Amino acid sequence: MENREIVLATNDLSFKKLFATSENSDILIGFINDFYNLNVKQVIIENPYSIEEFNRVFSEVGYFETEVDTICTTEDNSKFTIEMQVRNLGCYIERTTYYLCNRYCSSYNNPNLIKENKSKYSSLCPTYAINILSYNQFKDDKSIHKFNLYDLDNKMYLRNDNEKDILSLGFFELKKEDKEISQNMKYWKEFFQTGRVSEDAPEYIRKASKKVFINSFNREERVMIDQIEKIKEDNKAREDFVRNEGKKEGEEIGKEKGE
């Protein structure tokens, strides 16, 4: 086990345990409300964290892969997906849009959600996604983007009968220096980048900072954390090698052509 004090939430296990555990639902609710400026009171986590599931998946595929890190439903049946993405693997916009739409369709024909005297489509609920990125996705200096369905010509949002957005796709880019975001989102950025927060931060963010200390994880989790980090470093080293070899080959070809 490497000597460390904090396991940043950019680690798959750390993030999953923090945002997909019922005892930390106040942290999840606080993050959702801070990002989307909502007033969520309760959430039901639909893919809760367990170390047993981590071990099962790891033994099958060799690395913990998940479609979406956290899936939850709020008290008004709104759907949320929250994901941490450390590396840009390409086609990420398409990927997260797919999962957002798939999540939206998941409640179709749910008998508990069909409105009285209305069609099966009334069971569909507002759906939101929050993607936390450790790289720059967009070519501007804004660290937060929220995309909704919008009529460009008539400047009108597409909303349901309750005047709620049907789909909302959000991105939180951690590397950008954006001073215009809210104070709470600045606290969240500090937390994701360092694992620490100011004493002025809301209680739920301070709670999150305590949950990522290494002594919050049991021995089995610590072993898994190290394996995940090692695989990430191996992948990074492999990518760097391929990139450097490609650069060398390009230089050699250019030299030959020049001669």
Salt bridges, closest charged atoms under 4 A:
GLU2 OE1 - ARG4 NH2 3.50
GLU5 OE1 - ARG196 NH2 3.00
ASP12 OD2 - LYS232 NZ 3.80
GLU23 OE2 - LYS211 NZ 3.23
ASP26 OD1 - LYS207 NZ 3.00
GLU46 OE2 - ARG103 NH2 2.82
GLU53 OE2 - ARG56 NH2 2.55
GLU60 OE2 - ARG56 NH1 3.02
ASP76 OD2 - LYS164 NZ 2.37
GLU83 OE2 - ARG95 NH1 2.65
ASP140 OD2 - HIS145 NE2 2.76
ASP140 OD1 - LYS176 NZ 2.88
ASP161 OD2 - LYS118 NZ 3.54
ASP165 OD1 - ARG159 NE 3.05
GLU173 OE2 - HIS145 ND1 3.47
GLU173 OE2 - LYS176 NZ 3.06
GLU180 OE1 - LYS142 NZ 2.60
GLU221 OE1 - LYS17 NZ 2.92
ASP226 OD1 - ARG4 NH2 2.93
ASP234 OD2 - LYS230 NZ 2.96
GLU239 OE2 - ARG87 NH2 2.12
ASP240 OD2 - LYS236 NZ 3.26
ASP240 OD1 - ARG243 NH1 2.70
GLU245 OE2 - LYS248 NZ 3.75
